[in-house]
Amino acid sequence: MHSNFNDLSMVIAVGVAISIVMRLIKQPLIIGYIITGIVVGPAILGIIDSPDSIQVFADFGITLLLLIVGLGLNPRVIREVGRIAAYIAIGKVLLATSVGFGLAHLLGYGTTAAFYIGISLSFSSTIIILKLLNDKKEQNRLYGKISIGFLLIEDLIATTVLVAVSASVDGGMTFSSVWALIYKIIGLLIALALFRSLILTRLHKMIAGSQEFLFLFAIGWGLGVAALFKQAGFSVEVGALIAGVILAPLPYAAEAASRLKPLRDFFIVLFFISIGSHLHLGTVIPILPKAIFFSSLVLFGNPLVVMTIMGLSGYTKKTSFKTAMTGTQVSEFSLIIVLLASSLGQIDEKVLTLITVISLFTIGASTYLITYSDGLYNVLERSLHMFERKKIRKEREQKKHYDLVLVGFLKGGHEFLKVFQQLSKSYIVVDYDPGVIESLENRNAHYIYGDITDLELLDELNLETSKLIVSTLSDMQVNETLLKWLEKVNPSAVFICTANTAEEAAEHYSNGASYVILPHYIGSEKIGAFIKKSGLKKSEFKKYREKHLAYLQSHYELFAEAID
């Protein structure tokens, strides 16, 4: 335990130092993480005494990453890009495997080794692409959706290959073993879907009622389902992805994903470090020419396949090019496949080292290609016409925008919602109370579950285009956060917030609030105006009382529904 702690501490310290250098020279941090792995590994310093401990953390990162991907999947996106994603994934795997197999054979590798080299070159890295797309905030762009789509299909194909490799040790796959796997995954999916509909949907208030418990539940669910799939003969990665997909329709899915991202980022850093730590310089130098040759095939061949398929499907050359750049590296699945094949004695250590070096070369190069894809496209635009048909698809890369945003619902939000709906403008209600979310859902109101102080949620709301933002929350810090955000992204928006005291109201006004609601003052003003108008007649007060009771009754029903 002491050794593991020392290993991890020193690895993180070296990683921080190298990351500082990468920041100073303005290079992608992923490259710094891989360099860290090479530095702390046996190639240079040999710091890591227990590589398995680092690998465990890396596996956690992969699992959390795919869990978050699953949480973000929705049927609309799948319908939008599912067909082209399938074309790209299947075409790329078939062509890359065939070409890689043939060239490996020509270079003197045996049939089995050539097959593993070919299949390894065909898969692209889901982890690398998701990290880079997230850094560029382009995961919801059209090319980002297509890239994620074909990567996930490739992961499913890779999982099938993994299962086949595992089964080959007992004499190969048979029809009965294939059907057994199909029955297993169908049974698991049905069981998980029933558990969601019968159990999770009824417990959603308890799960989402505490941010801390939601965080813990999401981790437990993801790791638990991943382990279940592992026991059933599938990969942990597929189990984590399906765990996220099962939760995706629930209202708290987005908030759960947001809570998990910091933890994911830490473990993913260790994944990149673990890749670099596998290198031994003595075994790298002899296979370096072949590694460079196959890396060039991945960097140039795979993009040509993607651009050709997308061009024939009617996409613009820019979307095709940026999608193609996401296929320019070797996947972590490739490393897992050849590592398994090596442990089973089907390939020797040289092939494993070859694929590891190719993955490092291609990951490093693709990081730059994706990060600077817009500038690279501007340079190559004129030579890309052959990948674009005369008749192209109308591409819509729109980000959701809301003219009206209501933060918090129970404390006066009902009135604002009625006004928003009457104005017939795009609106959204933000709340993290699961009871309120259920009430809004029953009323067919537009809502999003989450904490408004979460910067990723603020970015998703796209407040740059909003006309009016109303916060019924009286929390001083929350309203100050919103004011600062709006001052930065949309200073022309009208911002109405709530305060508890006159002093708080004055501070909000000084920071740019358009209007500050003081509930006690408003009540006093209203009853004072009534007295001036109606005098002291008790009959008038009785009418006013009945009207007020009816109003409160409607709100009481709303609150009672939210609390039940």
N, C-alpha and C positions, 0 to 999 in steps of 0.2 A: 504493500500500500504506500509506504514511504517512497519507494522507487517510482511508482506511478505518479505520485504527486510531484516529485522533483522533475520527472520527465516533462509533465504537462506544463509546469511552471516555467521551465527553461525554454520550452518550445514557444510558449506564448510570448515570453520576453524577447526572444529572437525575432518572432513574427512582428511584434510591435516596432522593433528597431528597423527591420527591413521595410515595413509599411511606411514608416516616416520618410525613409529615403525615396520610396516610390511616390509618395505624395509630393515631395520636394521637386522631383523631376517630372511630375505630372504624368505618371504611368498608371495603368489599371492595377488595382490592388490584388486582383486574382493572380497576376503574374508574381507579385510579391509573396503571396501565400505559397505558390509552387516553389519559388526560389527558397523560401524558408524550409520547406520539406527537404530540398536537396542539401541545404546547409546543415540541418540538424540530423540528417540521415547518415547512413554509413559512407556515403560518397565523400563527405568532408569532415564534420565534427564527430559524428557518431554519438550524439547526445542521447538518442532514444534507446534505452535499455529494454523497454517493454513495448514494442510496436503494436501489440494487440490492444493495449489500453487506448492508444490513439485511434486505432481502427474502430473500437467500440463507439467512441464519441463521433467519429465520422459517419458510422451507420445511423446514429441518432439523427444527425443532420440530414441525411438522405431521406429518412423516414418522415421527419417533420416537414421537409420541403414538399414531398409528394402529398402528404396529408393536406397541406395548405393549397396545393394545386387542385386537389379534389374538392376542397371546400369552395373554391372559386368557379367550378364548372357549373354551367347551367344549360338546359336543353336548347335555348335559343342560339347560343354560340356554337354548339355542336351541329345544329341544323345549318348554320351559316357557313361553316368551313369544313364540315365533316367529310364531304365528298372529295374536295381537292386535297385535304390532308391525307386521306386514304390513298389517293393516286400517288402522291409524293412519297409516302412511306413505303408502299409496296414497290413502286418503280425503283426507288433509290436502293432498297435492300437487294432486290433481284439483280440490278445492273452492277452495283458495287461489289456484291459477292462474286458474281460471275467473272468480272474483270480482275478483281483481286486474286481469285483462285487461279486464273490462267497465268497471270504474271508471276505469282508465287511459284507455280509449277516450273515456269521458264527459268526462274532463279535457282532451281535445284531443290525446292522443298517437296516433301512427300505429299501424297494425296490428303491425308488427315491434317497435316500441318497447314497445307495450302488452303484447305477449307476453313480452318479456324482463322487464318490471316484474312481471307476474303470476307467472312461474316463479321469479323471485328471492324473492318474498315467501313462497313455499311451503316453502322449505328452512330447517331449523333448524341451529344450529351444533353439530357434534359436539365441537369443541375446547372451547367455552365450557362445555357441559354436563359433559363428562368432568372438566374442571378443578374445577367447582363441586361435583360429586358426590364427587370425591376429597377436596376440602377438608372436606366434611361427613361423610366416611366412610360414605356411603349408596349407593355404587355396587352393593352386593350386596343392597340392599333391593328389594322387588318392583317398586316404581315406578322405581327406578334401572335394573333389568334391562330393563324395558319401554322406558324412555327410550332407553337405549343401543341396544336392538334396532331401534326405529323410526328412529333417527338413522342407523344403519348402512345400513338399506334406502334411506333418502332419499339417502344418499351414493352408493349404487349407481345410483339413478335420475339423480342429478345428473351422475354420470360419463357415463351414456348421453347426456344432454343435451350435455355437453361434446364428446363424440365427434361428435354430430350437427351441432353448431355448426361444428366443425373441418371436417367433410366438406362442409358447405353452401357453402363457398367454391369448391368444384369443381363446383357444380351440384346439390348435395343428396345425400341418402342414397339408395342403390339397394338392391334385394334382394341383389345380389351383394356389395356392401360390408358389409351387415349380416351376411350369412353368413360373410364373411371374418373379421369381428371375433369372431363366435361360435367359429369354428374356432381362431382365435388364442388366445382365453382358455381354451378346453378343452385345447388343446395345451400351453399354459403350465402349467395346473394339473396335468395328467398328468405332465409332465416334473418339476415340483417335488415332487410326491408320490413319484415314483420315486426322485428324488435323496434325499429324506428316508429312505425305507425301505431303500435300497441303500447309501447312503453315511453319512448323518448318524447313523443308529441304530448303526452299527458304530464310529463315531468318538466316541460320546457320552462315553466315559471321558476321552479326550484333551481334548475341548472343555470338559467340566465339571470336569476335574481341576485347573484353574487358574482362580481367580476373575478374574484379570486377562485371561486369554485368552478366557474366556466373555464378558466385557464387550466385548472387541474383536470377537469373532466375531458377537455379536448385532448390533452396529452395522453391520459389513460385510455381513452377510446382509440386514438390513433395507434398507439403502441400495442394495445390489446388485440385489435383486429389484425394488425400486421403480423403479430406472433401467431394468431390463429391461422392465417393463410400460410405462414411458414410451416406450421405443423401439418397442414393439409397437402404440402408438396409444392406450393407456389413460392414466389419470392416475397421477401418483406416489402419490397418497393411496390409491388402490385397490391398487396394488402393495405398499405398505407394510403395509396391512391383511392382505392375503393372505400376505405373508411371515410375519407373526405367527401366522396361523392354521395355516400349515404346520408351524411349530415347536411349537405349543400342546400336542400330545399327548406331547412328549418330557419326561422327568422334570425337566430343568433349566430349563424354560420360565419358571416363577415366579421363580426366582432371577435369570434373565437380565432379566426385566421390572423386578425390584427394583433391579438394578444400573444400568439405563438411566434410571430416573426422575429423579435429580438433573440429568442432562444435558438431559433433556426439559424440565424446569422452566425451565432457563436460556433455552433457545431459544424456548419458548412465550412467555416475557415479551417477547421481541423481536417475536414475531408480533403481540401486542396493540399494541405500540408502533408497528409498521408500519401498522396499520389507522388509528390516529390521525394518522399523519404524511402521509396522502394528502389531507388537507383543505386547500382554499384558500378563505379567507373570502369573497373576491370572488365566487366562483361558488356559494357556499352560500346567501347571503341571498335571492336571487331564488326559489330552489326550496324555501325553508324551510316555507311553509304546506303544500305538497304532501307534503313529507317527514314533517311532523307527522301529516298525515291518514293516509298509508300506514303509518306506525309504529303509529298507534292501531289500524289494521286488523289488524296482526300481533299486537299485544299483547292484543287482545280477541277477534279472530276465530279465530285458530289454537287458543287454549285451548278455545273453545266446540266446535270440531270434535273435538278430542281427548276432551273430557269426554263428549260425546254418544256417540261410538263406544265408549268404555270403559263408559259407563253401560248402553248396550244390550247389551254383552257380559257384564254381571253383576258388574263390579268395584265396590268401595265408593266412595263419593263422595270420601273422603280420598285413596285411591290415584289415582283419576281426576284429582283437583285437582292433586296434587303432580306427576303425570306431565304434565298440561297446562301447568304452569308451565315445564317444560323446553322447550316449543315456542314460547316468546315472543320469539324473536330471529331475525335474518336470518343465514344461514350464510355462512361463508367461501367456500363453493362458489358462492354467488350472486355474490360479488365477482369470483371467477375467471371465471364465465360472462359477466358483463357486460363485464369487462375484455377478454376474448377477442373478444366481439361488437363492442366499440368499436374494437379494433385491426384488425378485418376491415371496418370501415366500415359495419356494419349498424345501429348506433345512434350518436348523437352524445355529446359530452362531458357534456351536461346530464343524460342518463339515468344515466351512470356516476356522476356526482356525487350524483344523487338516491339511488341504491342505497347508496352509501357512507355518506351521512348517515343513511339509514334504519337501516343496520346498526349505526352508532354509537349512535343513540338506543335501539334495541331491545336491543342488548347491554348497555348501561348499565342500562336499566330491568329487564331480565330477571335481571341479576345480583342486584338487590335482591329481586325476586319469588321467586327460587329460594332465596337465602340465608335469607330470612325467611318461607318458605312455610308453616311450621307455625303461626306466629303469625297470618299472613293467613288461613289456613284456620279457625282458631278464631273469627275475626271474621265470616267469611262462611258458616260451617257451616250455619246455619239456612236460608239461601237456596239451598243446593246440593242439596236433596232431589230436585229434578226430574232430577238426573243419576244417581240411584241407583234400581235396580229393587228390588222387594220381596224377590225371591229373589236373593241375592248369592253370589259365589264365596267359598269358604273360603280365605282368604289366609294363607299361611304365610311369614312373614318371619323365619325362624330363622337364627341364626348358628351355625356348627358349634362344638361344644364337645367337649372331651376330658377325661375324668376323670383319665386317666393320661398323662403325657408323658415320653418317654425322649429325652434329648439325647445323641447319640453312641452308637454301637453296638459297635464292635470291642473296646473295652476293658471287657469285662464286661457289655456290653449284652445279650448272648445270654440270660443268666440272668434279667434283668429282663423281657425280652420274653416268656419262657416264663411267668413269674408273671403278667404283664399279660393274656396270652391265657387263662390258667386262671381269672382273676378275672371274665371275661366282662363287662368294662366297656369303655366307649369309650376307645381309646388311639391314640397317634400316636408314631412314631419320627422324630426330626429328625436329619438327617445331610447333609453336603455332599461326601461321598466317593462318586463315581459308581459305584465297584465295590460299595460297601455297598448303595447304592440298588438295583442290579441284583439283588443277593443277596436283599434284602428283597422285591423284586417277585416273585422266583421262589418265595418262601415265602408269597406272598399276605398279607404283613404290611402294615399301614397305615403309610404313611410320607409324608414331605414333604421335598423336597430344598431345602436352604437353609442360610444362616448364622444361627445362633440370636441373634447380636448385632445382626441387622438389625431395627430397631424395627418396620418394616412386617410382617415375618414374625411377630414377637411379638404384634402386634395381630391378625393373622389367626388365630393359634393360640387366641385368646380365653382366656387363662390365668385370667381372672376367675372362671371356673367350675371350674377344675381342682382335684382333690383331692390329687394327688401328682405332683411333678415330680422326675425323677432325671437328674442330669448325670454321665455317666461321663467327661467331659472334665476333665483336671487343670489346665487353663489358669486361672490365678488371676483374670485379668481377665474372662473369659467368665462364670465363676461369680459374680463380684461384680456383673456386669451383670444376671444373672438374679435375684440376691437383691434388688437395688434395684428392679427391675421388679415383683417379687412383693410387696415391701413396699408398693408404691404401689397395685397393682391387686387383690392377693389375699393379704393377710398371714396368713390362716388356713390356707393350703395347706401341706402337708408338702413340704419341699425337702431332697433328699438330693444331695450333691455329692461330688466327689473332690478330694483334695489330695495334694501330693507330700511335704510335710513336716509335722511336728507344729505348727510355727509357723503355716503356712498354715491348718491345720485349726482352730487356736485363733481365728484371725481370722475364718474363716467362721462359727464358732459365735457369736462376738461380734456378727456382723452378722445373725444370725437363722436360720442353717441348722439344720434339724432333726437331721440326722446327717451326718457327714463320713467318707467312706471313705478309709482310708489303706492301700493295697494291701500294702505291706511289713509293716505292723503286723498286718494281718489274717492274712497267711500265717504269721507267727511265732506268733500266738495259736493258730491252728488246729493247727499241728504240735506246739506245746507241749501243747495239750489232748490230742492223740493219745498223746504220750509218757506223760503222767500216766495215761491210761486203759489203754494196752496194754503199758507197760513198755519193756524194751529187747530184746524178742524179734525176731530178724531175720525170722522167718516172718510175724509180724504186719506188719512193715514191707513185706514182699514183697506181701502182699494189698493193703495200702494203696497201694503203688506201682502195681500193676496197675489198680486202680480209678482212680487219678489219671491214668495213661496213657490209659485209655479215654476219660476226660473230656476230656483235652487233644486226643486224636485227633479227637473230634467238633468241637472248636473249630478245630483245624487245617484241617479240610475246609472249614469256614465261611470262615476267613480266606483260604485258598487260592482259593476261589471268588471272593471279593471282589477279590483282587489280580490274578487272571488277566485 
